[in-house]
Amino acid sequence: MLKAAGLPVDAVPWVPSEGAAPALQELVAGGVDIVTATLPEGASLISAGRVKPLAIMAERRDPLFPNVPTLKEVDIDWVMGAWRGFALPKAAKPEIVAFYEKAIQKVYESAEFKDFMQKNGFGMVWRNSKEFATFMEQQDQTMGQLMKDLGLAK
């Protein structure tokens, strides 16, 4: 995102954390000045006025946070989102993969799950196991380059 904004990758110190919750705690405590987290992860702190969302890294504004602009709206051409997935051992038999894929897709397509995700501001994209593997490879390349740009990987 910094490169997309025309800033050097070391313009902001990189402070690793164990995820959004501890990063947001550190932000509220004053230990850091800015964090990246999804809007749903910061929702309670946003509604309490403890943190202020500056922008969302999505293609479109989040309907639950209509006043938060996208990065593209503030002239930063960067889109990135959190994603969730399931994994089995690499050697899992195709019939086992198919069983879990069908079961997970059934949950994904359920009204209860869709309602929960929508009410809590989480996006949804279904990918079967092959599509998800391709997506993960693309994410690995993107994140790998980002880590190299930051000097965190060779």
BADREN-152150 format. One record per residue: residue in one letter; x, y, z of N, C-alpha, C in turn. Coordinates in steps of 0.2 Angstrom, whole numbers. Example, Ala and Ser with C-alpha at 12.3 -4.5 7.8 and 13.67 -1.06 7.14 Angstrom:
2
<'A', <66, -28, 39>, <62, -22, 39>, <66, -16, 39>>;
<'S', <64, -11, 35>, <68, -5, 36>, <64, 0, 39>>;
//
This chain:
154
<'M', <4, -6, 0>, <0, 0, 0>, <4, 6, 0>>;
<'L', <10, 6, 4>, <14, 12, 4>, <17, 14, -3>>;
<'K', <19, 8, -7>, <22, 9, -13>, <16, 12, -18>>;
<'A', <10, 10, -17>, <5, 12, -21>, <3, 19, -20>>;
<'A', <5, 21, -14>, <4, 28, -12>, <10, 33, -13>>;
<'G', <15, 30, -16>, <21, 34, -18>, <26, 35, -13>>;
<'L', <25, 31, -7>, <29, 32, -2>, <35, 26, -2>>;
<'P', <40, 27, 1>, <45, 22, 2>, <42, 16, 7>>;
<'V', <44, 10, 6>, <41, 5, 10>, <43, 5, 17>>;
<'D', <49, 9, 19>, <51, 10, 26>, <48, 16, 29>>;
<'A', <43, 20, 25>, <41, 26, 28>, <37, 25, 35>>;
<'V', <35, 19, 36>, <31, 18, 42>, <35, 12, 45>>;
<'P', <36, 12, 52>, <40, 6, 55>, <35, 0, 55>>;
<'W', <38, -6, 53>, <34, -12, 53>, <35, -15, 60>>;
<'V', <29, -16, 64>, <29, -18, 71>, <24, -25, 70>>;
<'P', <27, -31, 70>, <23, -37, 70>, <19, -38, 76>>;
<'S', <13, -41, 75>, <9, -43, 80>, <6, -50, 79>>;
<'E', <2, -52, 84>, <-1, -59, 83>, <-8, -58, 80>>;
<'G', <-9, -53, 77>, <-16, -52, 73>, <-19, -46, 75>>;
<'A', <-25, -45, 72>, <-29, -38, 73>, <-30, -36, 80>>;
<'A', <-33, -41, 84>, <-35, -40, 91>, <-29, -37, 95>>;
<'P', <-23, -40, 95>, <-18, -37, 99>, <-15, -30, 96>>;
<'A', <-15, -30, 89>, <-13, -24, 86>, <-18, -18, 88>>;
<'L', <-24, -19, 88>, <-29, -14, 90>, <-28, -12, 97>>;
<'Q', <-27, -17, 101>, <-25, -15, 108>, <-19, -11, 109>>;
<'E', <-14, -12, 105>, <-8, -8, 105>, <-10, -1, 102>>;
<'L', <-14, -1, 98>, <-16, 6, 95>, <-20, 10, 100>>;
<'V', <-24, 7, 104>, <-28, 11, 109>, <-24, 13, 115>>;
<'A', <-19, 8, 116>, <-14, 10, 122>, <-9, 15, 120>>;
<'G', <-9, 17, 113>, <-4, 22, 111>, <3, 19, 109>>;
<'G', <4, 13, 109>, <10, 10, 107>, <12, 11, 100>>;
<'V', <7, 11, 95>, <8, 12, 88>, <3, 17, 86>>;
<'D', <4, 20, 80>, <0, 26, 78>, <-5, 23, 73>>;
<'I', <-4, 18, 69>, <-9, 15, 64>, <-8, 8, 64>>;
<'V', <-14, 4, 62>, <-14, -3, 61>, <-18, -4, 55>>;
<'T', <-17, -10, 52>, <-21, -13, 47>, <-26, -18, 50>>;
<'A', <-32, -18, 49>, <-37, -23, 52>, <-43, -22, 48>>;
<'T', <-47, -27, 48>, <-53, -27, 44>, <-58, -22, 49>>;
<'L', <-63, -19, 45>, <-68, -15, 49>, <-72, -19, 54>>;
<'P', <-74, -26, 52>, <-77, -30, 57>, <-73, -31, 64>>;
<'E', <-67, -32, 63>, <-62, -33, 68>, <-62, -27, 73>>;
<'G', <-62, -21, 70>, <-62, -15, 74>, <-68, -12, 76>>;
<'A', <-74, -15, 74>, <-81, -12, 74>, <-82, -9, 81>>;
<'S', <-81, -13, 86>, <-83, -11, 93>, <-79, -5, 95>>;
<'L', <-72, -5, 93>, <-68, 1, 95>, <-70, 7, 91>>;
<'I', <-72, 6, 85>, <-74, 11, 80>, <-81, 14, 83>>;
<'S', <-86, 10, 85>, <-92, 13, 88>, <-91, 16, 95>>;
<'A', <-86, 14, 98>, <-85, 17, 105>, <-80, 24, 104>>;
<'G', <-78, 25, 98>, <-75, 31, 97>, <-67, 31, 99>>;
<'R', <-65, 25, 100>, <-58, 23, 102>, <-53, 23, 96>>;
<'V', <-55, 21, 90>, <-51, 21, 84>, <-55, 24, 79>>;
<'K', <-51, 27, 74>, <-55, 30, 68>, <-52, 26, 62>>;
<'P', <-57, 23, 58>, <-55, 20, 52>, <-53, 26, 46>>;
<'L', <-48, 25, 43>, <-46, 30, 38>, <-48, 28, 31>>;
<'A', <-48, 21, 29>, <-50, 19, 23>, <-50, 11, 23>>;
<'I', <-54, 9, 18>, <-55, 2, 17>, <-51, 0, 11>>;
<'M', <-48, -6, 11>, <-44, -9, 6>, <-48, -12, 0>>;
<'A', <-54, -12, 1>, <-59, -15, -4>, <-60, -12, -10>>;
<'E', <-63, -15, -15>, <-65, -12, -21>, <-71, -7, -20>>;
<'R', <-75, -8, -15>, <-81, -4, -14>, <-81, -3, -6>>;
<'R', <-85, 3, -4>, <-86, 4, 3>, <-90, -1, 6>>;
<'D', <-89, -2, 12>, <-93, -7, 16>, <-100, -4, 18>>;
<'P', <-105, -7, 17>, <-112, -4, 18>, <-113, -3, 26>>;
<'L', <-109, -7, 30>, <-110, -6, 37>, <-105, 0, 40>>;
<'F', <-101, 3, 35>, <-97, 8, 37>, <-97, 13, 31>>;
<'P', <-102, 16, 29>, <-103, 19, 23>, <-99, 26, 22>>;
<'N', <-97, 28, 28>, <-93, 34, 28>, <-85, 33, 27>>;
<'V', <-83, 27, 27>, <-76, 25, 26>, <-74, 24, 19>>;
<'P', <-70, 29, 16>, <-69, 28, 9>, <-64, 22, 7>>;
<'T', <-64, 20, 1>, <-59, 15, -1>, <-53, 19, -2>>;
<'L', <-47, 15, -2>, <-41, 18, -4>, <-41, 21, -11>>;
<'K', <-44, 18, -16>, <-45, 21, -22>, <-48, 28, -22>>;
<'E', <-53, 29, -18>, <-56, 35, -17>, <-51, 41, -14>>;
<'V', <-46, 38, -11>, <-41, 43, -9>, <-34, 43, -13>>;
<'D', <-35, 41, -19>, <-30, 40, -24>, <-24, 36, -22>>;
<'I', <-26, 30, -19>, <-21, 25, -18>, <-23, 18, -21>>;
<'D', <-20, 16, -27>, <-23, 11, -31>, <-20, 4, -27>>;
<'W', <-24, 2, -22>, <-22, -4, -19>, <-28, -7, -16>>;
<'V', <-29, -14, -17>, <-35, -18, -15>, <-32, -24, -12>>;
<'M', <-34, -25, -6>, <-32, -31, -2>, <-38, -33, 3>>;
<'G', <-39, -39, 4>, <-44, -41, 8>, <-42, -47, 13>>;
<'A', <-45, -48, 18>, <-44, -54, 22>, <-47, -60, 19>>;
<'W', <-45, -66, 20>, <-48, -71, 17>, <-48, -77, 22>>;
<'R', <-52, -82, 22>, <-53, -87, 26>, <-53, -94, 22>>;
<'G', <-50, -99, 24>, <-51, -105, 20>, <-50, -111, 25>>;
<'F', <-51, -117, 22>, <-50, -123, 26>, <-44, -127, 22>>;
<'A', <-41, -131, 26>, <-35, -135, 23>, <-35, -142, 26>>;
<'L', <-33, -147, 22>, <-32, -154, 23>, <-25, -156, 22>>;
<'P', <-23, -161, 25>, <-16, -163, 23>, <-15, -164, 15>>;
<'K', <-9, -162, 13>, <-8, -163, 6>, <-10, -170, 3>>;
<'A', <-9, -175, 7>, <-10, -182, 4>, <-17, -184, 5>>;
<'A', <-22, -180, 7>, <-28, -182, 8>, <-31, -185, 1>>;
<'K', <-35, -190, 2>, <-38, -193, -4>, <-43, -189, -7>>;
<'P', <-44, -189, -14>, <-49, -185, -17>, <-56, -186, -15>>;
<'E', <-58, -192, -12>, <-65, -193, -10>, <-65, -189, -3>>;
<'I', <-60, -188, 1>, <-60, -185, 7>, <-61, -177, 6>>;
<'V', <-57, -175, 1>, <-57, -168, -1>, <-64, -166, -4>>;
<'A', <-67, -171, -8>, <-74, -169, -11>, <-79, -169, -5>>;
<'F', <-78, -174, 0>, <-83, -174, 6>, <-83, -167, 9>>;
<'Y', <-77, -165, 11>, <-77, -159, 15>, <-79, -153, 11>>;
<'E', <-77, -153, 4>, <-78, -147, 0>, <-86, -146, 0>>;
<'K', <-89, -152, -1>, <-97, -152, -2>, <-100, -150, 5>>;
<'A', <-97, -152, 10>, <-100, -150, 17>, <-99, -142, 18>>;
<'I', <-93, -140, 17>, <-91, -133, 18>, <-96, -129, 13>>;
<'Q', <-96, -131, 7>, <-101, -127, 2>, <-108, -127, 5>>;
<'K', <-110, -132, 8>, <-117, -132, 10>, <-118, -127, 16>>;
<'V', <-113, -126, 20>, <-113, -121, 25>, <-113, -114, 22>>;
<'Y', <-108, -113, 18>, <-107, -107, 14>, <-114, -105, 11>>;
<'E', <-117, -109, 8>, <-124, -107, 4>, <-130, -107, 9>>;
<'S', <-129, -108, 15>, <-135, -108, 20>, <-137, -101, 22>>;
<'A', <-143, -100, 22>, <-145, -93, 24>, <-143, -91, 31>>;
<'E', <-142, -95, 36>, <-139, -93, 42>, <-132, -91, 42>>;
<'F', <-128, -94, 38>, <-121, -92, 37>, <-121, -85, 33>>;
<'K', <-124, -85, 28>, <-124, -78, 24>, <-127, -72, 28>>;
<'D', <-132, -74, 32>, <-135, -68, 36>, <-130, -66, 42>>;
<'F', <-126, -71, 45>, <-121, -69, 50>, <-115, -65, 46>>;
<'M', <-113, -67, 41>, <-108, -64, 37>, <-109, -57, 35>>;
<'Q', <-115, -56, 33>, <-118, -50, 31>, <-119, -45, 36>>;
<'K', <-122, -47, 42>, <-123, -43, 48>, <-117, -41, 51>>;
<'N', <-111, -45, 50>, <-105, -43, 53>, <-100, -40, 49>>;
<'G', <-102, -39, 43>, <-98, -35, 38>, <-92, -39, 35>>;
<'F', <-93, -46, 34>, <-88, -50, 31>, <-90, -51, 24>>;
<'G', <-85, -51, 19>, <-87, -52, 12>, <-87, -60, 12>>;
<'M', <-89, -62, 6>, <-90, -69, 5>, <-88, -71, -3>>;
<'V', <-84, -75, -4>, <-82, -78, -10>, <-81, -85, -10>>;
<'W', <-85, -89, -14>, <-84, -96, -14>, <-79, -98, -19>>;
<'R', <-74, -102, -17>, <-69, -105, -22>, <-69, -113, -20>>;
<'N', <-69, -117, -25>, <-68, -124, -24>, <-61, -125, -22>>;
<'S', <-59, -131, -21>, <-52, -133, -18>, <-47, -131, -23>>;
<'K', <-48, -132, -30>, <-43, -130, -35>, <-43, -123, -36>>;
<'E', <-48, -119, -36>, <-48, -112, -36>, <-45, -109, -30>>;
<'F', <-46, -112, -24>, <-43, -109, -18>, <-36, -110, -18>>;
<'A', <-33, -116, -21>, <-26, -117, -21>, <-23, -112, -26>>;
<'T', <-26, -110, -32>, <-23, -105, -36>, <-23, -99, -33>>;
<'F', <-29, -97, -30>, <-29, -90, -26>, <-23, -90, -21>>;
<'M', <-22, -95, -17>, <-17, -95, -12>, <-10, -94, -15>>;
<'E', <-9, -97, -21>, <-3, -97, -24>, <-2, -89, -26>>;
<'Q', <-7, -86, -29>, <-6, -79, -31>, <-5, -75, -25>>;
<'Q', <-9, -76, -19>, <-7, -72, -13>, <0, -73, -10>>;
<'D', <2, -79, -11>, <9, -81, -9>, <14, -77, -13>>;
<'Q', <13, -76, -19>, <17, -72, -24>, <17, -65, -22>>;
<'T', <11, -62, -21>, <10, -55, -19>, <13, -53, -13>>;
<'M', <11, -58, -8>, <14, -56, -1>, <22, -57, -1>>;
<'G', <24, -62, -4>, <31, -63, -5>, <35, -57, -7>>;
<'Q', <32, -54, -13>, <35, -48, -16>, <35, -43, -11>>;
<'L', <29, -42, -7>, <29, -37, -2>, <34, -37, 3>>;
<'M', <35, -44, 6>, <40, -45, 11>, <47, -43, 9>>;
<'K', <48, -45, 2>, <55, -43, -1>, <56, -36, -1>>;
<'D', <50, -32, -3>, <51, -25, -4>, <52, -22, 3>>;
<'L', <49, -25, 8>, <50, -22, 15>, <57, -24, 18>>;
<'G', <60, -28, 15>, <67, -31, 18>, <66, -36, 23>>;
<'L', <60, -39, 23>, <59, -44, 28>, <60, -51, 25>>;
<'A', <61, -52, 19>, <62, -58, 15>, <67, -57, 10>>;
<'K', <71, -63, 8>, <76, -62, 2>, <73, -65, -4>>;
//
